[in-house]
Amino acid sequence: MEWSVYVLIAVFVVILIAVAMIYIGQRIPKEEEDAFVDRLNEFSQSGEAVSLDQIELSQPFTQRVIFPIIRRFGEMSAKNTPQNVLLETNRKIELSGMAAKFDAPIFLASRFVVAAVFGVVTFLVLTLTSIQQPLPRALLFSLIGLAIGYFFPQLWLDEKIKDRQLAVRKAMPDALDLLTICVEAGLGFDAAMSNVAKKWENELSMAFARAIREIQLGKVRREALRSMAERIDLAEMSSFVAAIIQSEQLGVSMSKVLRIQSEQMRMRRRQYAEELAHQAPIKMLVPMVFLVFPSIFIVLLTPAALTLMKIPLFNGGK
């Protein structure tokens, strides 16, 4: 019993440290110069005469010490990382919608940091607590902890990508309905996308807002839409962008295309919900077999087993 309690405590501590490291990674400012300018403007508006040292010391300890260490470590790891790995990591960060919070070097550094935390905590738990293990076994479990810690940020990033794609898939039918209403009311497609971006605050509206900013900066509309589809990497978004580009090239009515796309997106969302509903019984099978059924068997069969043990035929004739 005592051994299981220490294991639960160790698992809780490891998860807590991992969550803290992920939080630190998200809080890392991507542009240090912009953060410095913001702090300088803040002090200048207050009217107080301060020095640069005072401005720097006004930052939290994490931003003054921890963040620069992690960023430096990330830059060093990026130098020894193949270019295709960096590109793939940047792409996944872009797909997750976290590009404004950290980049590939920071993410790679976080993988090593979390791995080290998992390994060290596992080693300390197995050597300094009452569940003390021999040194070879402690080192073996520490290596396992290192491996788990190294892949944990990657699994977290993959989950963020799935969550963002799911949010976009759920929001697309309603957004296309609003686009259709705006276009039928006489607005241009760019103005309609801008209204959708102002109407909601979700992943799809932010993607629309970024595409509108790119168009305003001089990027061709079809290229901006294709870039938006690549940043989301969702079949529904790619189909929507392809339909909009074709309607623009062929001169088809934009409102008619948007209405058809809205109906298709709603049908795809319903089909996706039905698919998840069909997967539910299979997913429920694992906890039922390993958690529910054993408990039922214990409750039902234990009284029968105790009764059989009292019968001389089953207890050796005693």
PADO-821199 format. One record per residue (C-alpha): x negated, y negated, z; residue in three letters. Coordinates in nm, 3 decimals, decimal comma. Layout:
N
+---------+---------+---------+-------+
:      px :      py :      pz : semar :
+---------+---------+---------+-------+
:       X :       Y :       Z :   ALA :
...
+---------+---------+---------+-------+
% end
This chain:
318
+---------+---------+---------+-------+
:      px :      py :      pz : semar :
+---------+---------+---------+-------+
:   0,000 :   0,000 :   0,000 :   MET :
:  -0,277 :  -0,242 :   0,090 :   GLU :
:  -0,455 :  -0,166 :  -0,237 :   TRP :
:  -0,148 :  -0,255 :  -0,444 :   SER :
:  -0,104 :  -0,584 :  -0,257 :   VAL :
:  -0,460 :  -0,690 :  -0,335 :   TYR :
:  -0,412 :  -0,596 :  -0,700 :   VAL :
:  -0,099 :  -0,810 :  -0,723 :   LEU :
:  -0,282 :  -1,101 :  -0,560 :   ILE :
:  -0,572 :  -1,065 :  -0,805 :   ALA :
:  -0,337 :  -1,055 :  -1,104 :   VAL :
:  -0,157 :  -1,365 :  -0,978 :   PHE :
:  -0,486 :  -1,553 :  -0,930 :   VAL :
:  -0,607 :  -1,459 :  -1,280 :   VAL :
:  -0,281 :  -1,570 :  -1,441 :   ILE :
:  -0,288 :  -1,896 :  -1,244 :   LEU :
:  -0,643 :  -1,974 :  -1,355 :   ILE :
:  -0,562 :  -1,888 :  -1,717 :   ALA :
:  -0,259 :  -2,118 :  -1,715 :   VAL :
:  -0,473 :  -2,394 :  -1,564 :   ALA :
:  -0,736 :  -2,356 :  -1,836 :   MET :
:  -0,471 :  -2,368 :  -2,109 :   ILE :
:  -0,326 :  -2,681 :  -1,950 :   TYR :
:  -0,672 :  -2,839 :  -1,947 :   ILE :
:  -0,719 :  -2,749 :  -2,313 :   GLY :
:  -0,392 :  -2,918 :  -2,403 :   GLN :
:  -0,484 :  -3,232 :  -2,210 :   ARG :
:  -0,819 :  -3,275 :  -2,386 :   ILE :
:  -0,807 :  -3,599 :  -2,588 :   PRO :
:  -0,894 :  -3,535 :  -2,950 :   LYS :
:  -1,022 :  -3,888 :  -3,013 :   GLU :
:  -1,232 :  -4,013 :  -2,724 :   GLU :
:  -1,275 :  -4,359 :  -2,878 :   GLU :
:  -0,898 :  -4,414 :  -2,890 :   ASP :
:  -0,867 :  -4,319 :  -2,523 :   ALA :
:  -1,143 :  -4,563 :  -2,435 :   PHE :
:  -0,973 :  -4,842 :  -2,632 :   VAL :
:  -0,644 :  -4,773 :  -2,457 :   ASP :
:  -0,808 :  -4,800 :  -2,117 :   ARG :
:  -0,983 :  -5,121 :  -2,220 :   LEU :
:  -0,654 :  -5,273 :  -2,337 :   ASN :
:  -0,488 :  -5,171 :  -2,012 :   GLU :
:  -0,748 :  -5,352 :  -1,802 :   PHE :
:  -0,749 :  -5,655 :  -2,031 :   SER :
:  -0,373 :  -5,693 :  -1,995 :   GLN :
:  -0,400 :  -5,685 :  -1,616 :   SER :
:  -0,629 :  -5,991 :  -1,628 :   GLY :
:  -0,891 :  -5,845 :  -1,396 :   GLU :
:  -1,263 :  -5,877 :  -1,469 :   ALA :
:  -1,398 :  -5,522 :  -1,476 :   VAL :
:  -1,709 :  -5,358 :  -1,609 :   SER :
:  -1,738 :  -5,061 :  -1,840 :   LEU :
:  -1,850 :  -4,843 :  -1,549 :   ASP :
:  -1,531 :  -4,926 :  -1,359 :   GLN :
:  -1,323 :  -4,842 :  -1,665 :   ILE :
:  -1,495 :  -4,505 :  -1,701 :   GLU :
:  -1,463 :  -4,429 :  -1,330 :   LEU :
:  -1,092 :  -4,504 :  -1,347 :   SER :
:  -1,043 :  -4,181 :  -1,544 :   GLN :
:  -0,947 :  -3,860 :  -1,364 :   PRO :
:  -1,229 :  -3,622 :  -1,275 :   PHE :
:  -1,110 :  -3,372 :  -1,536 :   THR :
:  -1,146 :  -3,622 :  -1,819 :   GLN :
:  -1,481 :  -3,754 :  -1,697 :   ARG :
:  -1,650 :  -3,419 :  -1,626 :   VAL :
:  -1,454 :  -3,108 :  -1,721 :   ILE :
:  -1,327 :  -3,218 :  -2,062 :   PHE :
:  -1,669 :  -3,332 :  -2,194 :   PRO :
:  -1,829 :  -3,006 :  -2,077 :   ILE :
:  -1,566 :  -2,797 :  -2,254 :   ILE :
:  -1,589 :  -3,011 :  -2,567 :   ARG :
:  -1,968 :  -2,985 :  -2,571 :   ARG :
:  -1,950 :  -2,610 :  -2,525 :   PHE :
:  -1,695 :  -2,593 :  -2,807 :   GLY :
:  -1,922 :  -2,788 :  -3,043 :   GLU :
:  -2,210 :  -2,554 :  -2,964 :   MET :
:  -1,995 :  -2,247 :  -3,029 :   SER :
:  -1,864 :  -2,398 :  -3,354 :   ALA :
:  -2,219 :  -2,428 :  -3,490 :   LYS :
:  -2,265 :  -2,051 :  -3,459 :   ASN :
:  -1,919 :  -1,964 :  -3,589 :   THR :
:  -1,858 :  -1,874 :  -3,956 :   PRO :
:  -1,681 :  -2,141 :  -4,154 :   GLN :
:  -1,392 :  -1,914 :  -4,250 :   ASN :
:  -1,323 :  -1,845 :  -3,881 :   VAL :
:  -1,310 :  -2,218 :  -3,810 :   LEU :
:  -1,077 :  -2,275 :  -4,104 :   LEU :
:  -0,848 :  -1,992 :  -3,998 :   GLU :
:  -0,845 :  -2,121 :  -3,639 :   THR :
:  -0,764 :  -2,473 :  -3,756 :   ASN :
:  -0,483 :  -2,334 :  -3,969 :   ARG :
:  -0,333 :  -2,146 :  -3,675 :   LYS :
:  -0,359 :  -2,454 :  -3,457 :   ILE :
:  -0,181 :  -2,650 :  -3,731 :   GLU :
:   0,091 :  -2,385 :  -3,754 :   LEU :
:   0,142 :  -2,395 :  -3,378 :   SER :
:   0,196 :  -2,772 :  -3,382 :   GLY :
:  -0,089 :  -2,828 :  -3,133 :   MET :
:  -0,330 :  -3,002 :  -3,372 :   ALA :
:  -0,289 :  -3,334 :  -3,189 :   ALA :
:  -0,399 :  -3,181 :  -2,857 :   LYS :
:  -0,709 :  -2,977 :  -2,945 :   PHE :
:  -0,911 :  -2,855 :  -3,242 :   ASP :
:  -1,092 :  -2,536 :  -3,338 :   ALA :
:  -1,414 :  -2,595 :  -3,134 :   PRO :
:  -1,213 :  -2,663 :  -2,818 :   ILE :
:  -0,999 :  -2,356 :  -2,875 :   PHE :
:  -1,303 :  -2,135 :  -2,932 :   LEU :
:  -1,461 :  -2,271 :  -2,614 :   ALA :
:  -1,143 :  -2,200 :  -2,420 :   SER :
:  -1,158 :  -1,836 :  -2,527 :   ARG :
:  -1,506 :  -1,797 :  -2,377 :   PHE :
:  -1,411 :  -1,990 :  -2,063 :   VAL :
:  -1,097 :  -1,784 :  -2,001 :   VAL :
:  -1,292 :  -1,463 :  -2,069 :   ALA :
:  -1,556 :  -1,564 :  -1,814 :   ALA :
:  -1,287 :  -1,648 :  -1,557 :   VAL :
:  -1,112 :  -1,314 :  -1,605 :   PHE :
:  -1,440 :  -1,123 :  -1,581 :   GLY :
:  -1,572 :  -1,306 :  -1,274 :   VAL :
:  -1,244 :  -1,286 :  -1,085 :   VAL :
:  -1,213 :  -0,914 :  -1,160 :   THR :
:  -1,569 :  -0,851 :  -1,042 :   PHE :
:  -1,521 :  -1,050 :  -0,722 :   LEU :
:  -1,194 :  -0,873 :  -0,641 :   VAL :
:  -1,353 :  -0,531 :  -0,690 :   LEU :
:  -1,666 :  -0,609 :  -0,488 :   THR :
:  -1,566 :  -0,847 :  -0,207 :   LEU :
:  -1,221 :  -0,721 :  -0,103 :   THR :
:  -1,096 :  -0,412 :   0,076 :   SER :
:  -1,051 :  -0,235 :  -0,258 :   ILE :
:  -1,427 :  -0,238 :  -0,302 :   GLN :
:  -1,542 :  -0,016 :  -0,588 :   GLN :
:  -1,885 :   0,117 :  -0,686 :   PRO :
:  -2,091 :  -0,129 :  -0,887 :   LEU :
:  -2,071 :   0,063 :  -1,220 :   PRO :
:  -1,693 :   0,087 :  -1,195 :   ARG :
:  -1,667 :  -0,282 :  -1,099 :   ALA :
:  -1,878 :  -0,378 :  -1,399 :   LEU :
:  -1,661 :  -0,163 :  -1,626 :   LEU :
:  -1,341 :  -0,329 :  -1,507 :   PHE :
:  -1,511 :  -0,669 :  -1,537 :   SER :
:  -1,588 :  -0,597 :  -1,902 :   LEU :
:  -1,224 :  -0,506 :  -1,953 :   ILE :
:  -1,129 :  -0,835 :  -1,788 :   GLY :
:  -1,367 :  -1,018 :  -2,021 :   LEU :
:  -1,201 :  -0,860 :  -2,324 :   ALA :
:  -0,852 :  -0,945 :  -2,198 :   ILE :
:  -0,954 :  -1,301 :  -2,121 :   GLY :
:  -1,115 :  -1,346 :  -2,462 :   TYR :
:  -0,801 :  -1,240 :  -2,651 :   PHE :
:  -0,554 :  -1,410 :  -2,415 :   PHE :
:  -0,576 :  -1,761 :  -2,578 :   PRO :
:  -0,534 :  -1,604 :  -2,921 :   GLN :
:  -0,218 :  -1,423 :  -2,809 :   LEU :
:  -0,092 :  -1,747 :  -2,655 :   TRP :
:  -0,154 :  -1,934 :  -2,983 :   LEU :
:   0,028 :  -1,666 :  -3,183 :   ASP :
:   0,328 :  -1,698 :  -2,950 :   GLU :
:   0,326 :  -2,076 :  -2,997 :   LYS :
:   0,335 :  -2,025 :  -3,375 :   ILE :
:   0,632 :  -1,787 :  -3,347 :   LYS :
:   0,817 :  -2,024 :  -3,115 :   ASP :
:   0,764 :  -2,319 :  -3,352 :   ARG :
:   0,879 :  -2,122 :  -3,656 :   GLN :
:   1,185 :  -2,002 :  -3,467 :   LEU :
:   1,268 :  -2,359 :  -3,364 :   ALA :
:   1,239 :  -2,474 :  -3,727 :   VAL :
:   1,454 :  -2,183 :  -3,849 :   ARG :
:   1,728 :  -2,270 :  -3,599 :   LYS :
:   1,723 :  -2,642 :  -3,681 :   ALA :
:   1,715 :  -2,621 :  -4,061 :   MET :
:   2,089 :  -2,567 :  -4,136 :   PRO :
:   2,199 :  -2,865 :  -3,925 :   ASP :
:   1,918 :  -3,081 :  -4,063 :   ALA :
:   2,013 :  -2,995 :  -4,420 :   LEU :
:   2,376 :  -3,078 :  -4,345 :   ASP :
:   2,268 :  -3,423 :  -4,228 :   LEU :
:   2,044 :  -3,461 :  -4,534 :   LEU :
:   2,339 :  -3,374 :  -4,758 :   THR :
:   2,566 :  -3,628 :  -4,588 :   ILE :
:   2,303 :  -3,902 :  -4,616 :   CYS :
:   2,232 :  -3,832 :  -4,984 :   VAL :
:   2,603 :  -3,818 :  -5,069 :   GLU :
:   2,645 :  -4,151 :  -4,890 :   ALA :
:   2,399 :  -4,309 :  -5,134 :   GLY :
:   2,065 :  -4,290 :  -4,955 :   LEU :
:   1,753 :  -4,171 :  -5,129 :   GLY :
:   1,592 :  -3,844 :  -5,028 :   PHE :
:   1,307 :  -4,016 :  -4,843 :   ASP :
:   1,549 :  -4,236 :  -4,647 :   ALA :
:   1,761 :  -3,930 :  -4,566 :   ALA :
:   1,455 :  -3,745 :  -4,432 :   MET :
:   1,366 :  -4,051 :  -4,226 :   SER :
:   1,716 :  -4,050 :  -4,073 :   ASN :
:   1,681 :  -3,683 :  -3,981 :   VAL :
:   1,344 :  -3,756 :  -3,820 :   ALA :
:   1,504 :  -4,034 :  -3,612 :   LYS :
:   1,816 :  -3,834 :  -3,526 :   LYS :
:   1,648 :  -3,540 :  -3,352 :   TRP :
:   1,336 :  -3,471 :  -3,150 :   GLU :
:   1,228 :  -3,120 :  -3,250 :   ASN :
:   0,964 :  -2,948 :  -3,458 :   GLU :
:   1,153 :  -2,994 :  -3,785 :   LEU :
:   1,212 :  -3,364 :  -3,732 :   SER :
:   0,843 :  -3,414 :  -3,650 :   MET :
:   0,749 :  -3,228 :  -3,969 :   ALA :
:   0,984 :  -3,454 :  -4,169 :   PHE :
:   0,839 :  -3,764 :  -4,003 :   ALA :
:   0,484 :  -3,660 :  -4,091 :   ARG :
:   0,583 :  -3,594 :  -4,453 :   ALA :
:   0,748 :  -3,939 :  -4,472 :   ILE :
:   0,432 :  -4,104 :  -4,334 :   ARG :
:   0,221 :  -3,925 :  -4,596 :   GLU :
:   0,455 :  -4,045 :  -4,871 :   ILE :
:   0,439 :  -4,401 :  -4,739 :   GLN :
:   0,059 :  -4,381 :  -4,744 :   LEU :
:   0,065 :  -4,303 :  -5,115 :   GLY :
:   0,086 :  -3,926 :  -5,135 :   LYS :
:   0,310 :  -3,784 :  -5,408 :   VAL :
:   0,639 :  -3,655 :  -5,269 :   ARG :
:   0,602 :  -3,301 :  -5,400 :   ARG :
:   0,251 :  -3,275 :  -5,257 :   GLU :
:   0,370 :  -3,405 :  -4,920 :   ALA :
:   0,656 :  -3,154 :  -4,917 :   LEU :
:   0,424 :  -2,868 :  -5,011 :   ARG :
:   0,185 :  -2,968 :  -4,734 :   SER :
:   0,478 :  -2,968 :  -4,492 :   MET :
:   0,576 :  -2,616 :  -4,600 :   ALA :
:   0,217 :  -2,497 :  -4,557 :   GLU :
:   0,199 :  -2,645 :  -4,205 :   ARG :
:   0,509 :  -2,447 :  -4,104 :   ILE :
:   0,453 :  -2,130 :  -4,312 :   ASP :
:   0,817 :  -2,023 :  -4,306 :   LEU :
:   1,001 :  -1,859 :  -4,594 :   ALA :
:   1,308 :  -2,080 :  -4,546 :   GLU :
:   1,100 :  -2,397 :  -4,557 :   MET :
:   0,908 :  -2,283 :  -4,866 :   SER :
:   1,238 :  -2,206 :  -5,043 :   SER :
:   1,378 :  -2,547 :  -4,947 :   PHE :
:   1,071 :  -2,733 :  -5,070 :   VAL :
:   1,065 :  -2,537 :  -5,397 :   ALA :
:   1,432 :  -2,618 :  -5,458 :   ALA :
:   1,379 :  -2,990 :  -5,390 :   ILE :
:   1,076 :  -3,007 :  -5,625 :   ILE :
:   1,262 :  -2,824 :  -5,902 :   GLN :
:   1,568 :  -3,046 :  -5,869 :   SER :
:   1,343 :  -3,353 :  -5,892 :   GLU :
:   1,168 :  -3,221 :  -6,203 :   GLN :
:   1,483 :  -3,100 :  -6,380 :   LEU :
:   1,708 :  -3,388 :  -6,284 :   GLY :
:   1,963 :  -3,176 :  -6,096 :   VAL :
:   2,193 :  -3,347 :  -5,844 :   SER :
:   2,008 :  -3,365 :  -5,514 :   MET :
:   2,325 :  -3,348 :  -5,303 :   SER :
:   2,439 :  -3,029 :  -5,475 :   LYS :
:   2,100 :  -2,866 :  -5,422 :   VAL :
:   2,098 :  -2,968 :  -5,057 :   LEU :
:   2,449 :  -2,829 :  -5,001 :   ARG :
:   2,351 :  -2,494 :  -5,155 :   ILE :
:   2,033 :  -2,484 :  -4,949 :   GLN :
:   2,228 :  -2,563 :  -4,632 :   SER :
:   2,465 :  -2,271 :  -4,693 :   GLU :
:   2,175 :  -2,038 :  -4,764 :   GLN :
:   1,986 :  -2,147 :  -4,451 :   MET :
:   2,295 :  -2,090 :  -4,238 :   ARG :
:   2,339 :  -1,744 :  -4,386 :   MET :
:   1,971 :  -1,662 :  -4,326 :   ARG :
:   1,995 :  -1,780 :  -3,966 :   ARG :
:   2,297 :  -1,554 :  -3,913 :   ARG :
:   2,114 :  -1,262 :  -4,071 :   GLN :
:   1,813 :  -1,324 :  -3,848 :   TYR :
:   2,038 :  -1,325 :  -3,540 :   ALA :
:   2,195 :  -0,996 :  -3,651 :   GLU :
:   1,849 :  -0,849 :  -3,704 :   GLU :
:   1,747 :  -0,943 :  -3,350 :   LEU :
:   2,071 :  -0,796 :  -3,218 :   ALA :
:   1,997 :  -0,465 :  -3,393 :   HIS :
:   1,648 :  -0,460 :  -3,243 :   GLN :
:   1,776 :  -0,510 :  -2,889 :   ALA :
:   1,870 :  -0,142 :  -2,819 :   PRO :
:   1,526 :  -0,024 :  -2,929 :   ILE :
:   1,350 :  -0,286 :  -2,718 :   LYS :
:   1,565 :  -0,194 :  -2,419 :   MET :
:   1,468 :   0,172 :  -2,454 :   LEU :
:   1,118 :   0,126 :  -2,310 :   VAL :
:   1,219 :  -0,033 :  -1,976 :   PRO :
:   1,509 :   0,208 :  -1,946 :   MET :
:   1,290 :   0,516 :  -1,993 :   VAL :
:   1,006 :   0,405 :  -1,767 :   PHE :
:   1,193 :   0,196 :  -1,506 :   LEU :
:   1,567 :   0,264 :  -1,494 :   VAL :
:   1,583 :   0,639 :  -1,561 :   PHE :
:   1,317 :   0,736 :  -1,301 :   PRO :
:   1,502 :   0,539 :  -1,035 :   SER :
:   1,831 :   0,707 :  -1,126 :   ILE :
:   1,667 :   1,050 :  -1,119 :   PHE :
:   1,519 :   0,982 :  -0,775 :   ILE :
:   1,852 :   0,866 :  -0,634 :   VAL :
:   2,048 :   1,156 :  -0,783 :   LEU :
:   1,805 :   1,446 :  -0,752 :   LEU :
:   1,638 :   1,375 :  -0,417 :   THR :
:   1,941 :   1,486 :  -0,208 :   PRO :
:   1,972 :   1,800 :  -0,418 :   ALA :
:   1,602 :   1,876 :  -0,379 :   ALA :
:   1,621 :   1,830 :   0,000 :   LEU :
:   1,921 :   2,063 :   0,012 :   THR :
:   1,744 :   2,330 :  -0,194 :   LEU :
:   1,441 :   2,313 :   0,036 :   MET :
:   1,662 :   2,426 :   0,326 :   LYS :
:   1,772 :   2,743 :   0,143 :   ILE :
:   1,550 :   3,044 :   0,231 :   PRO :
:   1,529 :   3,148 :  -0,133 :   LEU :
:   1,347 :   2,825 :  -0,223 :   PHE :
:   1,138 :   2,766 :   0,090 :   ASN :
:   0,960 :   3,099 :   0,092 :   GLY :
:   1,215 :   3,286 :   0,307 :   GLY :
:   1,148 :   3,077 :   0,619 :   LYS :
+---------+---------+---------+-------+
% end
